[in-house]
Amino acid sequence: MAELNQKYSQFKGQPRLPKFAVPKRYDLKLKPDLAACKFSGAVQISVNIVSATKFLVLNAAELSVKPNSVTFTSDNKVVEAVEVELFEEDEIVVLEFKDNLPIGLGALDMEFDGTLNDRMKGFYRSTYEHNGEKKNMAVTQFEPADARRCFPCWDEPACKATFKITLEVPSDLVALSNMPVIEEKLNGKLKTVYYQESPIMSTYLVAVVVGLFDYVEDHTPDGILVRVYCQVGKASQGKFALDVAVKTLGLYKEYFAVPYSLPKLDMIAIPDFAAGAMENYGLVTYRETALLYDEKHSAAANKQRVATVVAHELAHQWFGNLVTMEWWTHLWLNEGFATWVSYLAADSLFPDWQIWTQFLDECTEGLRLDGLAESHPIEVDINHAGEIDEIFDAISYRKGASVIRMLQSYLGAEVFQRALASYIKKYACSNAKTEDLWSVLQEESGEPVNKLMDSWTKQQGYPVVSVKVKGQSLEFEQSRFLLSGSLGEGQWIVPVTLCCNTYDARKNFLLQTKSETLDIKELFGASNSSDRPWIKVNLDQTGFYRVKYDEDLSARLRDAIEKKHLSTCDKYGILDDYYSLSMACQQSLTSLLALMSAYRDELDYTVLSNLLSIASKVARIVGDAAPELADNIKLYFINLFQNSAERLGWDPKQGESHLDAMLRGELLTVLASFGHDLTLNEANRRFRIFLDDRNTPVLPPDLRRAVYVAVVQSATKADRTSYDSLLRIYRETDLSQEKTRILGSLGSCRDPEIIQEFLNFLLSPEVRSQDAVMGLSVSGDARETAWNWLKEHWDHISKTYGAGFLVTRFISAVVSPFSSYEKAEEVQQFFATRMKPYIARTLKQSIERVHINAAWFKSIQSEKHLAEAVQELAYRKY
């Protein structure tokens, strides 16, 4: 082996495969054995040999290749490989031939075997029940780098080829792939299914699913057959997604000025599925919760989730599948764009959802992660397949989508759409890098897009722009914003937009230096206003940055919020920036609480939803730092939300908006978690009725999470009725959305012993491993229990999940909520001997969050007038 290692060392430890051969076409045959959980396969790859070599190096992992099956044919001459070596840690197979292979086209043949694993990646098995019997289905999930677990291939996005797939499967099962079936041959209990050859595509988009399914179908106006497949008996739950898909394909055809490029589109719900969904060309796979919608038992939030996920995956059919990133460094081109475009589609289909206002939640998630020193740039160097999983995060998706929105708003919607259509046409059926997109946008707009965008995609972080009034001028200064409050490096080209006292008096400019002074005499004049006009910077929050106002400007904005002068997006932005500055110890908590009181008459869903989430986080940190103020702070928040609670009530009103339905559930959940007696009593009353009659109208799906959180809070070892009742509902329902709703509520129990039992339940066979992470956010009282549990079960968790983003969720959910330097040290020490490359980034980020909480904790303890302010706010009569 040492000799071999020496001989092949040039191929080991490399981020990319050698370039001496290029695949053109795969003829792939697979035969899954669902009972033994194994599969066998054969592949013939048409390869273009472009430089002299006697080696071929492909990706392969967890496969065994039959050595005597490996041959290379060129000009009717067949040569056998003399060595076939698999290197597991590099995930490659090296094929050595006696002589150099002839330059030009040839055919590489080989046979192989593998295991249908249970880790939700590669070619894997998922379980389901049919007529009370447990069965296996076979499913593929290849993104980012797991096609190599199914067949030997050039598993890199730039190595595009066509795929001709054949499956040998039990004759009673449905077998799907990217393309339509051209022929089926029956042979006793087995059938061979032949599919049309695909257009050119990357390996990570190849897909196969074999199992028992029902479907609903429809056609687009131009004849594309669209189907939604799901478990037998659930077909009607696919209708909503089907309708969204058919309309969305039409929208994108128009927007990108290029039709959908395949003859059919299948979307399928998979019971065990790690991500939310996967955009495989022509065969999109989903978690059940992201595809199925049940009129009777799904909440408004579930409906919105299905619509936006379907729109996201279908956007990829153009952005990602037709035009593909050249390497994972440019992943954000796929994900940022699909996220942004999915909002465009959802807004067109459901205008009353005010989805562009809700987009601010995406921005906020991006800003929160990118406010860490341990963030990463949008374009990130990837040197090992093991590093790819960790960048499927809020930077690639949410910051990516936000900087696209910022650029679109700067260049204008029409120019932007024209440029995107040119980009898709220019790079269709090939690969592109970030700079390719910029140059097309630059050409179309005449703006220096490359220069504008480099500071946003090549360096990590973003600026906080500080604004001060000086006489008739405004002074702007930018510096990197860090949640830790530290000074950061970096400078950006910031598209600054502002208005003064009215949205008619606007100004915009590019802040390209550290600081700049702007004369705003004419703005003051145009706003024909009082002596103390309000000034709002970053209009409608289209820019990916935060704004810090001086005290005087902050007070004027608070006043403008109370007088309802500001747009919804601006009200959201002022609150969110202020909260982040408070967490970074750059504004006092006292002043944040005062600002929050200006929102007591707020009606908008997105603003209130963020206010609720900020209130919960503030209550938690105050509970840690100043427990003696905890009751008063909760009382203040309960009073703050009183108007909204009274407006919405408990029962849905005839014809009410989708947003009110979502808000009612979120509002009642938070009131319950603050221990609001009226809410808790009413929740318990409704829950008792629901236990006797699951179809009662008193507990519609939008209220269930709130009620579950309310009733389980009081469960104890001595009286565990509510906990046991929820577990019973969990076991009885076959709707994934209801199951995850219950898992997300049970952690609210305050009793550490029950939480211990619940966390163990998450790892039991009763919970699908993708869903365990839904239950990890536990009540403040149980944080220590969760941490001890994680330490005790880490080896098991690590083994069960292996590499991949699910395992990182365990760390972030359990570690991030702590707020002491000692705990950060303890976490650091525990993982010091258990480090793996795929958890490194998440671990550093989680420890940094604990440090940020700890600094905020200290800052709150040293605030002089906090106690009086909280007392006054708690008992203030409006």
RAGI-V496917 format. One record per backbone hydrogen bond with DSSP energy under -0.5 kcal/mol. CO is the residue of the C=O (numbers start at 1). NH is the residue of the N-H. Records with the same first field share a line. If there is no record, write none. Layout:
CO->NH ; NH
This chain:
1->5
2->6
3->7
4->8
5->9
6->9
8->11 ; 12
9->12
11->14
20->50 ; 51
22->48
24->162
25->46
26->28 ; 164
27->44
28->166
29->42
30->168
31->40
32->34
33->37 ; 38
37->116
38->33
39->114
40->31
41->112
42->29
43->45 ; 110
44->27 ; 46
45->47 ; 108
46->24 ; 25
47->49 ; 106
48->22 ; 50
49->104
53->101
54->97
56->58 ; 95
58->93
59->153
62->115
63->65
64->113
65->67
66->69
67->70
69->71
70->81
71->109
72->79
73->107
74->77
76->78
77->74
79->72
83->96
85->94
86->88
87->90 ; 91 ; 92
88->91
91->60
92->87
93->58 ; 95
94->85 ; 96
95->56
96->82 ; 83
104->49
106->47
107->73 ; 109
108->45
109->71
110->43
111->66
112->41
113->64
114->39
115->117
117->125
122->124 ; 141
123->117
124->139
126->137
128->135
130->133
133->130
135->128
137->126
138->210
139->124
141->122
142->146 ; 147
146->149
147->150 ; 151
148->61
153->59 ; 155
154->156
156->159
158->160
161->201
162->26
163->165 ; 198
164->28
165->195
166->30
167->169 ; 193
169->191
170->173
174->211
176->209
180->196
183->194
184->186
185->192
187->190
189->171
190->187
191->169 ; 193
192->185 ; 194
193->167
194->182 ; 183
201->161
202->205
203->206
205->281
207->178
208->140
209->176
210->138
211->174 ; 213
214->230
216->228
218->226
220->223
224->220 ; 226
225->265
226->218
227->229 ; 267
228->216
229->269
230->214
231->234
234->237
235->238
236->239
237->293
238->242
239->243
240->244
241->245
242->246
243->247
244->248
245->249
246->250
247->251
248->252
249->253
250->254
251->255
252->256
253->257 ; 258
263->225
265->227
266->284
267->229
268->270 ; 286
270->288
271->273
276->287
278->285
280->283
282->266
284->268
285->278
286->270
287->290
288->291 ; 292
293->295
294->298
299->303
300->304
301->305
302->306
303->307
304->308
305->309
306->310
307->311
308->312
309->313
310->314
311->315
312->316
313->317
314->317
315->318 ; 319
316->321
317->322
318->320 ; 323
322->324 ; 429 ; 430
323->320
324->432
326->158
327->330
328->331
329->380
330->333 ; 334
331->334 ; 335
332->336 ; 337
333->337
334->338
335->339
336->340
337->341
338->342
339->343
340->343 ; 344
341->345
342->346
343->347
344->348
345->349
346->350
350->353
351->354
354->357 ; 358
355->359
357->360
358->361 ; 362
359->362 ; 363
360->364
361->365
362->366
363->367
364->368
365->369
366->370
367->371
369->372
371->483
372->375
378->380
381->383
384->387
385->388 ; 389
388->391
389->392
391->393
393->397
394->398 ; 399
395->400
397->401
398->402
399->403
400->404
401->405
402->406
403->407
404->408
405->409
406->410
407->411
408->412
412->416
413->417
414->418
415->419
416->420
417->421
418->422
419->423
420->424
421->425
422->426
423->427
424->428
427->430
430->324
432->326
433->436 ; 437
434->438
435->439
436->440
437->441
438->442
439->443
440->444
441->445
442->446
447->449
448->452
449->453
450->454
451->455
453->456 ; 457
454->458 ; 459
457->379
462->481
463->546
464->466 ; 479
465->548
466->477
467->550
468->475
470->473
472->520
473->470
474->476 ; 518
475->468
476->516
477->466
479->464
480->482 ; 488
482->485
488->480
492->494
493->495
494->496 ; 511
496->509
497->538
498->507
499->501 ; 536
502->500 ; 505
504->506
505->500
507->498
509->496 ; 511
510->512
511->494
514->478
516->476
518->474 ; 520
520->524
521->525
522->526
523->527
524->529
525->528
531->533
534->501
536->499
538->541
539->542
543->545
546->465
547->549
548->467
550->554
551->555
552->556
553->557
554->558
555->559
556->560
557->561
558->562
559->563
560->565 ; 566
561->564
567->571
568->572
569->573
570->574
571->575
572->576
573->577
574->578
575->579
576->580
577->581
578->582
579->583
580->584
581->586 ; 587
582->585
588->592
589->593
590->594
591->595
592->596
593->597
594->598
595->598
596->599
597->600
599->602
604->608
605->609
606->610
607->611
608->612
609->613
610->614
611->615
612->616
613->617
614->618
615->619
616->620
617->621
618->622
619->623
620->624
621->625
622->626
626->629
627->630
629->633
630->634
631->635
632->636
633->637
634->638
635->639
636->640
637->641
639->642
641->645
642->646
643->647
644->648
645->649
653->656
657->661
658->662
659->663
660->664
661->665
662->666
663->667
664->668
665->669
666->670
667->671
668->672
669->673
670->674
671->676
672->675
675->677
676->680
677->681
678->682
679->683
680->684
681->685
682->686
683->687
684->688
685->689
686->690
687->691
688->692
689->692 ; 693
693->696
696->699
697->700
700->703 ; 704
701->704 ; 705
703->707
704->708
705->709
706->710
707->711
708->712
709->713
711->714
712->715
713->750
719->716
720->724
721->725
722->726
723->727
724->728
725->729
726->730
727->731
728->732
729->733
734->736
735->739
736->740
737->741
738->742
739->743
740->744
741->745
742->745 ; 746
743->747
745->748
746->749
747->779
750->752
751->755
752->756
753->757
754->758
755->759
756->760
757->761
758->762
759->763
760->763
761->764
764->767
766->768
768->771 ; 772
771->774
772->775
773->776
776->778
779->782
780->783
782->786
783->787
784->788
785->789
786->790
787->791
788->792
789->793
790->794
791->794
793->797
794->798
795->799
796->800
797->801
798->802
804->808
805->809
806->809 ; 810
807->810 ; 811
808->812
809->813
810->814
811->815 ; 816
812->816
815->818
820->824
821->825
822->826
823->827
824->828
825->829
826->830
827->831
828->832
829->833
830->833
831->834
836->839 ; 840
837->840 ; 841
839->843
840->844
841->845
842->846
843->847
844->848
845->849
846->850
847->851
848->852
849->853
850->854
851->855
852->856
853->857
854->858
855->859
856->860
857->861
858->862
860->863
863->866
865->869
866->870
867->871
868->872
869->873
870->874
871->875
873->876
876->878
